[in-house]
Amino acid sequence: MTRIFGYSDFPLYDISDDIGYIPRPSQNGFFQRKNDWYFNAMSMPTAREWQPDISPKIFLIGNSIVMGGNPFPQREKLGPLIERGMVSGRIIWPIATGGWTQLNQFAYLKANAEKINSADYVMWEYMSGALNRKTEWKGEYVFPTQRVMCAFCYLFRRYILPRILILNENNELPVSGLITREHVIEFENIINTVFSRNTHRGFIWLYPTAHELTIARSGREWLPERKEIEAVATKEGLRIVDVAKFPQWDTHLYSDGVHPTNEGNEQLAKILATEMMKDGL
């Protein structure tokens, strides 16, 4: 019954020594027979195949906040929402996978440098602690690499059992910790790799969890490494967009304390689209 209703129609992943893990290229499906999802030949979460001749090339880089995941149909994910919120009809190219930190993203960009080293504009998500280390593959019940024989058994183990027992291995969130100077420098170098021009355009957007947003609203600093990230942005000619500073962003827009609800996705897309249009896009 679970297979009939599409509960086992989810993306598959490949394990990578360099990247950690990555959605398998050229796949699509309908989770619960209603939420369509796509990954193109470059494992970008979009139905569009990479078109290097399209200009300007706008990259939206992040993790599950950008990728969207099974709860959202494609049109309600962040990239498509940003496109619809702009008057210029630009195409957004998402580079994102659930659980990725900046280091997973760095590895992906390095692996595909020859194809995507010509960005004209970048919107790069940053969450606290994301310059600590790479997130590794967490197993079949988080990032499955093959279709399951018993769909009900998989869903019970993946979604129901964690509500009864604490299963840390089911955690899809990025790893987090103290950032290192080495990775800050790597962030700077990767920005130079992604862009094809000396003048960089775009912004790093700081995304808080619900708990961090509460800290911000109390007047305290929610991002311990703010100075380091702001220094990278300043050196590389990018702006900082702190989502916590937008009054329309509120704790009721989170579904689980980290990921946005449908309304949250819409509000976040409006914020990012507005910031893009400030730069003339």
Accessible surface in RSA format (square Angstrom, percent):
REM  Atomic radii and reference values for relative SASA: ProtOr
REM  Chains: A
REM  Algorithm: Lee & Richards
REM  Probe-radius: 1.40
REM  Slices: 20
REM RES _ NUM      All-atoms   Total-Side   Main-Chain    Non-polar    All polar
REM                ABS   REL    ABS   REL    ABS   REL    ABS   REL    ABS   REL
RES MET A   1   154.88  80.2 117.60  77.8  37.28  88.8 113.36  96.4  41.52  55.0
RES THR A   2    28.38  20.2  26.67  27.0   1.71   4.1  24.43  32.8   3.95   6.0
RES ARG A   3   114.45  48.1 102.54  52.3  11.91  28.3  63.83  87.2  50.62  30.7
RES ILE A   4   111.29  63.3 103.86  77.4   7.44  17.9 111.12  80.0   0.17   0.5
RES PHE A   5   103.73  51.9 102.88  63.7   0.86   2.2 102.88  62.4   0.86   2.5
RES GLY A   6     6.79   8.4   0.00   N/A   6.79   8.4   6.79  18.6   0.00   0.0
RES TYR A   7    81.36  38.0  81.36  46.3   0.00   0.0  38.46  28.9  42.90  52.9
RES SER A   8     7.84   6.6   5.90   7.9   1.94   4.5   0.85   1.8   6.99   9.8
RES ASP A   9    45.76  32.1  42.40  42.2   3.36   7.9  15.42  36.3  30.34  30.3
RES PHE A  10     7.12   3.6   7.12   4.4   0.00   0.0   7.12   4.3   0.00   0.0
RES PRO A  11     9.32   6.8   8.87   8.1   0.45   1.6   8.87   7.3   0.45   2.8
RES LEU A  12    16.22   9.0  16.22  11.6   0.00   0.0  16.22  11.4   0.00   0.0
RES TYR A  13    13.00   6.1  12.98   7.4   0.02   0.1   2.98   2.2  10.02  12.4
RES ASP A  14    49.61  34.8  47.19  47.0   2.42   5.7  20.50  48.2  29.11  29.0
RES ILE A  15   100.89  57.4  71.02  52.9  29.87  72.0  71.02  51.1  29.87  81.0
RES SER A  16    26.77  22.6  18.44  24.6   8.33  19.2  14.43  30.7  12.34  17.3
RES ASP A  17   141.32  99.0 113.23 112.7  28.09  66.4  38.10  89.7 103.21 102.9
RES ASP A  18   104.40  73.1  95.23  94.8   9.17  21.7  20.06  47.2  84.34  84.1
RES ILE A  19    12.65   7.2  12.65   9.4   0.00   0.0  12.65   9.1   0.00   0.0
RES GLY A  20     1.16   1.4   0.00   N/A   1.16   1.4   0.00   0.0   1.16   2.6
RES TYR A  21     0.00   0.0   0.00   0.0   0.00   0.0   0.00   0.0   0.00   0.0
RES ILE A  22    22.12  12.6  22.12  16.5   0.00   0.0  22.12  15.9   0.00   0.0
RES PRO A  23     0.08   0.1   0.08   0.1   0.00   0.0   0.08   0.1   0.00   0.0
RES ARG A  24    79.36  33.3  79.36  40.5   0.00   0.0  37.04  50.6  42.32  25.7
RES PRO A  25    57.08  41.6  49.18  44.8   7.90  28.7  49.18  40.6   7.90  49.1
RES SER A  26    78.68  66.5  47.49  63.4  31.18  71.8  40.04  85.3  38.63  54.1
RES GLN A  27    25.82  14.4  18.77  13.7   7.05  16.8  21.18  45.1   4.65   3.5
RES ASN A  28    95.45  65.8  75.14  72.6  20.31  48.9   1.50   3.6  93.95  90.8
RES GLY A  29     7.00   8.6   0.00   N/A   7.00   8.6   6.29  17.3   0.70   1.6
RES PHE A  30   101.38  50.7 100.34  62.1   1.04   2.7 100.34  60.8   1.04   3.0
RES PHE A  31    15.61   7.8  15.61   9.7   0.00   0.0  15.61   9.5   0.00   0.0
RES GLN A  32    56.48  31.6  44.93  32.8  11.56  27.5   6.69  14.2  49.79  37.8
RES ARG A  33   161.78  67.9 136.03  69.3  25.75  61.3  26.73  36.5 135.05  81.8
RES LYS A  34   136.46  66.6 114.72  70.4  21.73  51.7  65.66  59.1  70.79  75.4
RES ASN A  35    11.89   8.2  11.48  11.1   0.41   1.0   0.51   1.2  11.38  11.0
RES ASP A  36    27.53  19.3  27.53  27.4   0.00   0.0   2.51   5.9  25.03  25.0
RES TRP A  37     5.02   2.0   5.02   2.4   0.00   0.0   5.02   2.7   0.00   0.0
RES TYR A  38    57.19  26.7  55.63  31.6   1.56   4.1  31.85  23.9  25.34  31.2
RES PHE A  39     8.99   4.5   4.12   2.6   4.87  12.7   4.27   2.6   4.72  13.5
RES ASN A  40     2.50   1.7   0.06   0.1   2.43   5.9   2.50   6.0   0.00   0.0
RES ALA A  41    58.73  54.0  41.08  63.4  17.65  40.1  41.08  57.8  17.65  46.8
RES MET A  42    17.21   8.9   9.52   6.3   7.68  18.3  14.52  12.3   2.68   3.6
RES SER A  43     9.33   7.9   4.63   6.2   4.70  10.8   0.36   0.8   8.97  12.6
RES MET A  44     1.24   0.6   0.33   0.2   0.91   2.2   1.24   1.1   0.00   0.0
RES PRO A  45     7.53   5.5   3.02   2.8   4.51  16.4   3.02   2.5   4.51  28.0
RES THR A  46    10.75   7.6  10.70  10.9   0.05   0.1   3.44   4.6   7.31  11.1
RES ALA A  47    63.71  58.6  37.37  57.7  26.34  59.9  41.26  58.1  22.45  59.5
RES ARG A  48    86.62  36.4  79.93  40.7   6.69  15.9  31.26  42.7  55.35  33.5
RES GLU A  49    89.76  51.5  85.85  65.0   3.90   9.3  59.80 115.7  29.96  24.5
RES TRP A  50    33.18  13.3  15.77   7.6  17.41  40.9  14.54   7.8  18.64  30.2
RES GLN A  51    73.72  41.2  71.50  52.3   2.22   5.3  25.99  55.3  47.72  36.2
RES PRO A  52    71.08  51.8  66.10  60.3   4.98  18.1  66.10  54.6   4.98  31.0
RES ASP A  53   138.82  97.2 110.81 110.3  28.01  66.2  40.54  95.4  98.28  98.0
RES ILE A  54    44.05  25.1  38.48  28.7   5.57  13.4  44.05  31.7   0.00   0.0
RES SER A  55    81.87  69.2  53.72  71.7  28.15  64.8  32.29  68.8  49.58  69.5
RES PRO A  56    23.16  16.9  21.49  19.6   1.67   6.1  21.49  17.7   1.67  10.4
RES LYS A  57    21.40  10.4  21.40  13.1   0.00   0.0   0.80   0.7  20.60  21.9
RES ILE A  58     0.00   0.0   0.00   0.0   0.00   0.0   0.00   0.0   0.00   0.0
RES PHE A  59     0.00   0.0   0.00   0.0   0.00   0.0   0.00   0.0   0.00   0.0
RES LEU A  60     0.00   0.0   0.00   0.0   0.00   0.0   0.00   0.0   0.00   0.0
RES ILE A  61     0.00   0.0   0.00   0.0   0.00   0.0   0.00   0.0   0.00   0.0
RES GLY A  62     0.18   0.2   0.00   N/A   0.18   0.2   0.18   0.5   0.00   0.0
RES ASN A  63     7.17   4.9   7.17   6.9   0.00   0.0   0.36   0.9   6.80   6.6
RES SER A  64    20.34  17.2  17.94  23.9   2.40   5.5  14.25  30.3   6.09   8.5
RES ILE A  65     2.39   1.4   0.54   0.4   1.84   4.4   1.10   0.8   1.29   3.5
RES VAL A  66     3.80   2.5   0.19   0.2   3.61   8.7   0.19   0.2   3.61   9.8
RES MET A  67    14.80   7.7  14.13   9.3   0.67   1.6  14.07  12.0   0.72   1.0
RES GLY A  68    10.28  12.7   0.00   N/A  10.28  12.7   1.91   5.3   8.36  18.7
RES GLY A  69    17.97  22.2   0.00   N/A  17.97  22.2  17.88  49.1   0.08   0.2
RES ASN A  70    32.66  22.5  27.07  26.2   5.58  13.4   8.49  20.4  24.17  23.4
RES PRO A  71    96.91  70.6  74.33  67.8  22.58  82.1  82.65  68.2  14.26  88.6
RES PHE A  72    15.10   7.6  14.17   8.8   0.93   2.4  14.17   8.6   0.93   2.7
RES PRO A  73    26.99  19.7  26.99  24.6   0.00   0.0  26.99  22.3   0.00   0.0
RES GLN A  74    21.18  11.8  21.18  15.5   0.00   0.0  17.05  36.3   4.13   3.1
RES ARG A  75   142.51  59.8 139.03  70.9   3.48   8.3  57.91  79.1  84.60  51.3
RES GLU A  76    52.38  30.1  52.15  39.5   0.23   0.5  13.26  25.7  39.12  31.9
RES LYS A  77    10.15   5.0  10.15   6.2   0.00   0.0   3.35   3.0   6.80   7.2
RES LEU A  78     0.05   0.0   0.00   0.0   0.05   0.1   0.00   0.0   0.05   0.1
RES GLY A  79     4.05   5.0   0.00   N/A   4.05   5.0   2.56   7.0   1.49   3.3
RES PRO A  80    32.12  23.4  30.95  28.2   1.17   4.2  31.54  26.0   0.58   3.6
RES LEU A  81    21.95  12.2  16.77  12.0   5.18  13.0  16.77  11.8   5.18  13.9
RES ILE A  82     0.00   0.0   0.00   0.0   0.00   0.0   0.00   0.0   0.00   0.0
RES GLU A  83    29.89  17.2  23.59  17.8   6.30  15.0   9.10  17.6  20.79  17.0
RES ARG A  84   118.71  49.8  85.17  43.4  33.54  79.9  67.93  92.8  50.78  30.8
RES GLY A  85    40.60  50.1   0.00   N/A  40.60  50.1  26.11  71.7  14.49  32.4
RES MET A  86    13.91   7.2   0.00   0.0  13.91  33.1   0.49   0.4  13.42  17.8
RES VAL A  87   140.29  92.3 103.01  93.3  37.28  89.8 110.39  95.9  29.91  81.1
RES SER A  88    49.84  42.1  15.26  20.4  34.58  79.7  26.30  56.0  23.54  33.0
RES GLY A  89    61.70  76.1   0.00   N/A  61.70  76.1  34.97  96.0  26.74  59.9
RES ARG A  90    78.03  32.8  71.05  36.2   6.98  16.6   7.96  10.9  70.08  42.5
RES ILE A  91    37.29  21.2  33.32  24.8   3.97   9.6  33.32  24.0   3.97  10.8
RES ILE A  92     3.16   1.8   0.15   0.1   3.01   7.3   0.15   0.1   3.01   8.2
RES TRP A  93     0.38   0.2   0.38   0.2   0.00   0.0   0.30   0.2   0.08   0.1
RES PRO A  94     8.07   5.9   8.07   7.4   0.00   0.0   8.07   6.7   0.00   0.0
RES ILE A  95     2.09   1.2   1.21   0.9   0.88   2.1   2.09   1.5   0.00   0.0
RES ALA A  96     2.33   2.1   0.00   0.0   2.33   5.3   0.00   0.0   2.33   6.2
RES THR A  97     0.43   0.3   0.43   0.4   0.00   0.0   0.00   0.0   0.43   0.6
RES GLY A  98     4.94   6.1   0.00   N/A   4.94   6.1   4.94  13.6   0.00   0.0
RES GLY A  99     0.11   0.1   0.00   N/A   0.11   0.1   0.10   0.3   0.01   0.0
RES TRP A 100     3.81   1.5   3.27   1.6   0.54   1.3   3.27   1.7   0.54   0.9
RES THR A 101     1.68   1.2   0.29   0.3   1.39   3.3   1.68   2.3   0.00   0.0
RES GLN A 102     2.65   1.5   2.65   1.9   0.00   0.0   0.00   0.0   2.65   2.0
RES LEU A 103    23.76  13.2  19.85  14.2   3.91   9.8  19.85  13.9   3.91  10.5
RES ASN A 104     0.00   0.0   0.00   0.0   0.00   0.0   0.00   0.0   0.00   0.0
RES GLN A 105     2.63   1.5   2.63   1.9   0.00   0.0   0.00   0.0   2.63   2.0
RES PHE A 106     1.74   0.9   1.74   1.1   0.00   0.0   1.74   1.1   0.00   0.0
RES ALA A 107    15.90  14.6  10.59  16.3   5.31  12.1  14.10  19.9   1.79   4.7
RES TYR A 108     3.75   1.8   3.75   2.1   0.00   0.0   3.75   2.8   0.00   0.0
RES LEU A 109     1.72   1.0   0.75   0.5   0.97   2.4   0.75   0.5   0.97   2.6
RES LYS A 110   113.91  55.6  96.09  59.0  17.82  42.4  61.11  55.0  52.80  56.2
RES ALA A 111    70.17  64.5  26.92  41.5  43.25  98.4  39.60  55.8  30.57  81.0
RES ASN A 112    24.88  17.2  22.50  21.7   2.39   5.7   2.39   5.7  22.50  21.7
RES ALA A 113    26.01  23.9  23.88  36.9   2.12   4.8  25.17  35.4   0.84   2.2
RES GLU A 114   169.09  97.1 141.41 107.0  27.68  65.9  57.91 112.0 111.18  90.8
RES LYS A 115   119.79  58.4 109.15  67.0  10.64  25.3  67.50  60.8  52.30  55.7
RES ILE A 116     1.85   1.1   1.77   1.3   0.08   0.2   1.77   1.3   0.08   0.2
RES ASN A 117    68.38  47.2  63.99  61.8   4.39  10.6   3.55   8.6  64.83  62.7
RES SER A 118    29.34  24.8  28.03  37.4   1.31   3.0  23.06  49.1   6.28   8.8
RES ALA A 119     0.58   0.5   0.00   0.0   0.58   1.3   0.00   0.0   0.58   1.5
RES ASP A 120    18.19  12.7  13.47  13.4   4.72  11.2   9.67  22.7   8.52   8.5
RES TYR A 121     0.26   0.1   0.26   0.1   0.00   0.0   0.26   0.2   0.00   0.0
RES VAL A 122     0.84   0.5   0.84   0.8   0.00   0.0   0.84   0.7   0.00   0.0
RES MET A 123     0.00   0.0   0.00   0.0   0.00   0.0   0.00   0.0   0.00   0.0
RES TRP A 124     1.77   0.7   1.77   0.9   0.00   0.0   1.77   0.9   0.00   0.0
RES GLU A 125     2.93   1.7   1.53   1.2   1.39   3.3   1.43   2.8   1.49   1.2
RES TYR A 126     0.54   0.3   0.00   0.0   0.54   1.4   0.54   0.4   0.00   0.0
RES MET A 127    22.10  11.4  20.50  13.6   1.60   3.8  19.33  16.4   2.77   3.7
RES SER A 128    25.79  21.8  18.94  25.3   6.86  15.8   5.82  12.4  19.98  28.0
RES GLY A 129     4.69   5.8   0.00   N/A   4.69   5.8   3.75  10.3   0.94   2.1
RES ALA A 130     6.12   5.6   5.30   8.2   0.82   1.9   6.12   8.6   0.00   0.0
RES LEU A 131     0.00   0.0   0.00   0.0   0.00   0.0   0.00   0.0   0.00   0.0
RES ASN A 132    30.57  21.1  24.64  23.8   5.93  14.3   0.13   0.3  30.44  29.4
RES ARG A 133   120.61  50.6 120.05  61.2   0.56   1.3  51.07  69.8  69.54  42.1
RES LYS A 134    47.82  23.3  40.11  24.6   7.71  18.4  20.19  18.2  27.63  29.4
RES THR A 135     0.02   0.0   0.02   0.0   0.00   0.0   0.02   0.0   0.00   0.0
RES GLU A 136    98.86  56.8  94.45  71.5   4.40  10.5  55.03 106.4  43.82  35.8
RES TRP A 137    75.53  30.3  56.25  27.2  19.27  45.3  56.25  30.0  19.27  31.3
RES LYS A 138    50.92  24.8  32.81  20.1  18.11  43.1  36.02  32.4  14.89  15.9
RES GLY A 139    18.14  22.4   0.00   N/A  18.14  22.4  17.46  47.9   0.68   1.5
RES GLU A 140    53.48  30.7  49.38  37.4   4.10   9.8  40.25  77.9  13.23  10.8
RES TYR A 141    82.56  38.5  82.25  46.8   0.31   0.8  39.54  29.7  43.02  53.0
RES VAL A 142    10.07   6.6   0.56   0.5   9.51  22.9   0.56   0.5   9.51  25.8
RES PHE A 143     3.81   1.9   3.81   2.4   0.00   0.0   3.81   2.3   0.00   0.0
RES PRO A 144     6.32   4.6   6.32   5.8   0.00   0.0   6.32   5.2   0.00   0.0
RES THR A 145    27.38  19.5  22.10  22.4   5.28  12.6  11.42  15.3  15.96  24.1
RES GLN A 146   112.20  62.7 109.41  80.0   2.80   6.7  30.92  65.8  81.29  61.7
RES ARG A 147   106.13  44.6  88.88  45.3  17.25  41.1  60.40  82.5  45.73  27.7
RES VAL A 148    29.60  19.5  20.69  18.7   8.91  21.5  25.45  22.1   4.15  11.3
RES MET A 149   185.15  95.9 158.02 104.6  27.13  64.6 126.51 107.6  58.65  77.7
RES CYS A 150    55.40  41.9  46.37  51.7   9.03  21.2  30.91  78.3  24.49  26.4
RES ALA A 151     6.18   5.7   2.50   3.9   3.68   8.4   2.59   3.6   3.59   9.5
RES PHE A 152   121.23  60.6 119.72  74.2   1.51   3.9 119.72  72.6   1.51   4.3
RES CYS A 153    72.14  54.6  64.47  71.9   7.67  18.0  29.66  75.1  42.48  45.8
RES TYR A 154    13.12   6.1  10.55   6.0   2.56   6.7   7.99   6.0   5.13   6.3
RES LEU A 155    15.57   8.7  15.49  11.1   0.08   0.2  15.49  10.9   0.08   0.2
RES PHE A 156    78.57  39.3  78.45  48.6   0.12   0.3  78.45  47.6   0.12   0.3
RES ARG A 157    50.88  21.4  50.88  25.9   0.00   0.0  19.20  26.2  31.67  19.2
RES ARG A 158    19.64   8.2  18.49   9.4   1.15   2.7   0.13   0.2  19.51  11.8
RES TYR A 159    84.62  39.5  78.26  44.5   6.36  16.5  68.15  51.2  16.48  20.3
RES ILE A 160    78.10  44.4  78.07  58.2   0.03   0.1  78.08  56.2   0.02   0.1
RES LEU A 161    37.98  21.1  37.98  27.2   0.00   0.0  37.98  26.7   0.00   0.0
RES PRO A 162    40.22  29.3  22.12  20.2  18.10  65.8  22.32  18.4  17.90 111.3
RES ARG A 163   211.18  88.7 171.20  87.3  39.98  95.2  61.66  84.3 149.52  90.6
RES ILE A 164   119.36  67.9  88.16  65.7  31.20  75.2  93.08  67.0  26.28  71.3
RES LEU A 165    95.36  53.1  91.41  65.4   3.94   9.9  95.20  66.9   0.16   0.4
RES ILE A 166   161.90  92.1 133.08  99.1  28.82  69.5 136.50  98.3  25.40  68.9
RES LEU A 167    37.77  21.0  24.93  17.8  12.84  32.3  25.92  18.2  11.85  31.9
RES ASN A 168   121.42  83.7 108.96 105.3  12.46  30.0  35.21  84.7  86.21  83.3
RES GLU A 169    84.57  48.6  74.95  56.7   9.62  22.9  51.92 100.4  32.65  26.7
RES ASN A 170    12.94   8.9   5.91   5.7   7.03  16.9   6.16  14.8   6.78   6.6
RES ASN A 171    67.91  46.8  58.97  57.0   8.93  21.5  20.71  49.9  47.19  45.6
RES GLU A 172    70.09  40.2  64.35  48.7   5.74  13.7  14.59  28.2  55.50  45.3
RES LEU A 173    60.73  33.8  59.56  42.6   1.17   2.9  59.97  42.1   0.76   2.0
RES PRO A 174    27.41  20.0  14.88  13.6  12.53  45.6  14.88  12.3  12.53  77.9
RES VAL A 175    31.37  20.6  22.79  20.6   8.58  20.7  30.04  26.1   1.32   3.6
RES SER A 176    66.42  56.1  44.68  59.6  21.74  50.1  31.06  66.1  35.36  49.5
RES GLY A 177    30.65  37.8   0.00   N/A  30.65  37.8  26.54  72.8   4.12   9.2
RES LEU A 178   157.75  87.9 151.31 108.2   6.44  16.2 153.58 107.9   4.17  11.2
RES ILE A 179    37.92  21.6  17.28  12.9  20.64  49.8  17.28  12.4  20.64  56.0
RES THR A 180    53.10  37.8  48.10  48.8   5.00  11.9  53.03  71.2   0.07   0.1
RES ARG A 181   151.98  63.8 140.05  71.4  11.93  28.4  74.91 102.4  77.08  46.7
RES GLU A 182   127.44  73.2 117.30  88.7  10.14  24.1  44.96  87.0  82.48  67.3
RES HIS A 183    26.40  14.4  26.40  18.3   0.00   0.0  12.96  13.4  13.43  15.6
RES VAL A 184     2.84   1.9   2.84   2.6   0.00   0.0   2.84   2.5   0.00   0.0
RES ILE A 185    73.13  41.6  73.13  54.5   0.00   0.0  73.13  52.7   0.00   0.0
RES GLU A 186    37.03  21.3  35.58  26.9   1.45   3.4  17.39  33.6  19.64  16.0
RES PHE A 187     0.00   0.0   0.00   0.0   0.00   0.0   0.00   0.0   0.00   0.0
RES GLU A 188    12.71   7.3  12.71   9.6   0.00   0.0   2.04   3.9  10.67   8.7
RES ASN A 189    84.12  58.0  80.88  78.2   3.23   7.8  23.71  57.1  60.41  58.4
RES ILE A 190     4.11   2.3   4.11   3.1   0.00   0.0   4.11   3.0   0.00   0.0
RES ILE A 191     0.61   0.3   0.39   0.3   0.22   0.5   0.61   0.4   0.00   0.0
RES ASN A 192    79.91  55.1  63.27  61.1  16.65  40.1  24.24  58.3  55.67  53.8
RES THR A 193    54.46  38.7  43.13  43.7  11.33  27.0  28.94  38.9  25.52  38.6
RES VAL A 194     3.38   2.2   2.05   1.9   1.34   3.2   3.38   2.9   0.00   0.0
RES PHE A 195    14.02   7.0   3.68   2.3  10.34  26.9   3.68   2.2  10.34  29.6
RES SER A 196    62.88  53.1  24.42  32.6  38.46  88.6  29.29  62.4  33.60  47.1
RES ARG A 197   139.61  58.6 127.47  65.0  12.15  28.9  59.88  81.8  79.73  48.3
RES ASN A 198   156.51 107.9 126.84 122.6  29.67  71.4  35.02  84.3 121.49 117.4
RES THR A 199   102.78  73.1  92.50  93.8  10.29  24.5  63.66  85.5  39.12  59.1
RES HIS A 200    17.94   9.8   8.79   6.1   9.15  23.4   4.28   4.4  13.66  15.9
RES ARG A 201    89.97  37.8  86.30  44.0   3.67   8.7  39.91  54.5  50.06  30.3
RES GLY A 202     5.19   6.4   0.00   N/A   5.19   6.4   0.00   0.0   5.19  11.6
RES PHE A 203     0.02   0.0   0.00   0.0   0.02   0.0   0.00   0.0   0.02   0.0
RES ILE A 204     0.00   0.0   0.00   0.0   0.00   0.0   0.00   0.0   0.00   0.0
RES TRP A 205     0.00   0.0   0.00   0.0   0.00   0.0   0.00   0.0   0.00   0.0
RES LEU A 206     0.13   0.1   0.13   0.1   0.00   0.0   0.13   0.1   0.00   0.0
RES TYR A 207     0.00   0.0   0.00   0.0   0.00   0.0   0.00   0.0   0.00   0.0
RES PRO A 208     0.00   0.0   0.00   0.0   0.00   0.0   0.00   0.0   0.00   0.0
RES THR A 209    27.23  19.4  27.23  27.6   0.00   0.0  23.71  31.8   3.52   5.3
RES ALA A 210    18.63  17.1  18.12  28.0   0.51   1.2  18.45  26.0   0.17   0.5
RES HIS A 211   130.83  71.5 122.45  85.1   8.38  21.4  91.24  94.0  39.59  46.1
RES GLU A 212    23.14  13.3  23.14  17.5   0.00   0.0   7.68  14.9  15.45  12.6
RES LEU A 213     0.62   0.3   0.62   0.4   0.00   0.0   0.62   0.4   0.00   0.0
RES THR A 214    76.63  54.5  72.76  73.8   3.87   9.2  62.26  83.6  14.37  21.7
RES ILE A 215    30.53  17.4  30.53  22.7   0.00   0.0  30.53  22.0   0.00   0.0
RES ALA A 216    25.09  23.1   9.54  14.7  15.55  35.4  10.16  14.3  14.93  39.6
RES ARG A 217   109.23  45.9  75.11  38.3  34.12  81.2  59.47  81.3  49.76  30.2
RES SER A 218    68.99  58.3  29.09  38.8  39.90  91.9  41.95  89.3  27.05  37.9
RES GLY A 219    72.40  89.3   0.00   N/A  72.40  89.3  37.14 101.9  35.26  79.0
RES ARG A 220   151.43  63.6 138.52  70.6  12.91  30.7  69.41  94.9  82.02  49.7
RES GLU A 221    97.43  55.9  66.38  50.2  31.05  73.9  51.78 100.2  45.65  37.3
RES TRP A 222    10.57   4.2   3.27   1.6   7.30  17.1   4.51   2.4   6.06   9.8
RES LEU A 223     0.17   0.1   0.00   0.0   0.17   0.4   0.00   0.0   0.17   0.5
RES PRO A 224   114.79  83.7  77.67  70.8  37.12 134.9  86.57  71.5  28.22 175.4
RES GLU A 225    12.54   7.2  10.34   7.8   2.19   5.2   6.19  12.0   6.35   5.2
RES ARG A 226    31.41  13.2  31.40  16.0   0.01   0.0  24.13  33.0   7.28   4.4
RES LYS A 227   173.18  84.5 166.28 102.0   6.90  16.4 110.52  99.5  62.67  66.8
RES GLU A 228    71.61  41.1  67.94  51.4   3.67   8.7  25.33  49.0  46.28  37.8
RES ILE A 229     0.12   0.1   0.12   0.1   0.00   0.0   0.12   0.1   0.00   0.0
RES GLU A 230    63.13  36.2  62.48  47.3   0.65   1.5  17.79  34.4  45.34  37.0
RES ALA A 231    58.11  53.4  46.83  72.3  11.28  25.7  54.57  76.9   3.53   9.4
RES VAL A 232     0.14   0.1   0.14   0.1   0.00   0.0   0.14   0.1   0.00   0.0
RES ALA A 233     1.59   1.5   1.59   2.5   0.00   0.0   1.59   2.2   0.00   0.0
RES THR A 234   111.08  79.0  90.96  92.2  20.12  48.0  71.19  95.6  39.89  60.3
RES LYS A 235   142.60  69.6 108.06  66.3  34.54  82.2  78.28  70.5  64.33  68.5
RES GLU A 236    12.58   7.2   7.70   5.8   4.88  11.6   3.53   6.8   9.05   7.4
RES GLY A 237    51.00  62.9   0.00   N/A  51.00  62.9  34.84  95.6  16.17  36.2
RES LEU A 238    12.04   6.7   0.30   0.2  11.74  29.5   1.10   0.8  10.95  29.5
RES ARG A 239    82.69  34.7  77.07  39.3   5.62  13.4  68.47  93.6  14.23   8.6
RES ILE A 240    49.07  27.9  21.42  16.0  27.65  66.6  21.42  15.4  27.65  75.0
RES VAL A 241     5.60   3.7   2.50   2.3   3.10   7.5   5.60   4.9   0.00   0.0
RES ASP A 242     8.31   5.8   3.47   3.5   4.84  11.4   2.21   5.2   6.10   6.1
RES VAL A 243     0.00   0.0   0.00   0.0   0.00   0.0   0.00   0.0   0.00   0.0
RES ALA A 244     4.07   3.7   0.98   1.5   3.09   7.0   1.07   1.5   3.00   7.9
RES LYS A 245   150.85  73.6 121.17  74.3  29.67  70.7  80.64  72.6  70.21  74.8
RES PHE A 246    43.75  21.9  43.43  26.9   0.32   0.8  43.75  26.5   0.00   0.0
RES PRO A 247   117.06  85.3  92.98  84.8  24.08  87.5  98.93  81.7  18.13 112.7
RES GLN A 248    80.75  45.2  62.30  45.5  18.45  43.9  37.73  80.3  43.01  32.6
RES TRP A 249     0.00   0.0   0.00   0.0   0.00   0.0   0.00   0.0   0.00   0.0
RES ASP A 250    54.69  38.3  54.69  54.4   0.00   0.0   9.82  23.1  44.88  44.8
RES THR A 251    61.09  43.4  52.77  53.5   8.31  19.8  27.67  37.2  33.42  50.5
RES HIS A 252   112.14  61.3  88.60  61.6  23.54  60.2  87.38  90.1  24.76  28.8
RES LEU A 253     1.02   0.6   1.02   0.7   0.00   0.0   1.02   0.7   0.00   0.0
RES TYR A 254    19.51   9.1   2.46   1.4  17.04  44.3   2.46   1.9  17.04  21.0
RES SER A 255    74.47  62.9  37.16  49.6  37.30  85.9  33.22  70.7  41.25  57.8
RES ASP A 256    92.06  64.5  54.46  54.2  37.61  88.9  45.22 106.4  46.84  46.7
RES GLY A 257    27.25  33.6   0.00   N/A  27.25  33.6  20.36  55.9   6.89  15.4
RES VAL A 258    20.21  13.3  20.21  18.3   0.00   0.0  20.21  17.6   0.00   0.0
RES HIS A 259    37.81  20.7  37.81  26.3   0.00   0.0  30.63  31.6   7.19   8.4
RES PRO A 260     4.23   3.1   3.08   2.8   1.15   4.2   3.08   2.5   1.15   7.2
RES THR A 261    38.97  27.7  34.83  35.3   4.13   9.9  37.45  50.3   1.52   2.3
RES ASN A 262    70.47  48.6  67.96  65.7   2.51   6.0  27.85  67.0  42.62  41.2
RES GLU A 263    86.60  49.7  82.63  62.5   3.97   9.4  31.54  61.0  55.06  45.0
RES GLY A 264     0.00   0.0   0.00   N/A   0.00   0.0   0.00   0.0   0.00   0.0
RES ASN A 265     1.60   1.1   1.60   1.5   0.00   0.0   0.18   0.4   1.42   1.4
RES GLU A 266    83.55  48.0  81.17  61.4   2.37   5.7  15.30  29.6  68.25  55.7
RES GLN A 267    40.28  22.5  40.28  29.4   0.00   0.0   0.90   1.9  39.38  29.9
RES LEU A 268     0.00   0.0   0.00   0.0   0.00   0.0   0.00   0.0   0.00   0.0
RES ALA A 269     3.66   3.4   3.24   5.0   0.42   0.9   3.58   5.0   0.08   0.2
RES LYS A 270   123.71  60.4 119.80  73.5   3.92   9.3  77.89  70.1  45.83  48.8
RES ILE A 271     2.90   1.6   0.00   0.0   2.90   7.0   2.84   2.0   0.06   0.2
RES LEU A 272     0.00   0.0   0.00   0.0   0.00   0.0   0.00   0.0   0.00   0.0
RES ALA A 273     1.80   1.7   1.80   2.8   0.00   0.0   1.80   2.5   0.00   0.0
RES THR A 274    67.36  47.9  66.83  67.7   0.54   1.3  45.77  61.5  21.59  32.6
RES GLU A 275     6.33   3.6   6.33   4.8   0.00   0.0   0.29   0.6   6.04   4.9
RES MET A 276     0.00   0.0   0.00   0.0   0.00   0.0   0.00   0.0   0.00   0.0
RES MET A 277    66.70  34.5  50.81  33.6  15.89  37.8  41.84  35.6  24.85  32.9
RES LYS A 278   139.25  67.9  99.48  61.0  39.77  94.7  69.18  62.3  70.07  74.6
RES ASP A 279    42.56  29.8  26.33  26.2  16.24  38.4  14.38  33.8  28.19  28.1
RES GLY A 280    64.61  79.7   0.00   N/A  64.61  79.7  36.18  99.3  28.44  63.7
RES LEU A 281    14.93   8.3   5.71   4.1   9.22  23.2   7.94   5.6   6.99  18.8
END  Absolute sums over single chains surface
CHAIN  1 A    12837.7      10422.3       2415.4       7252.6       5585.1
END  Absolute sums over all chains
TOTAL         12837.7      10422.3       2415.4       7252.6       5585.1
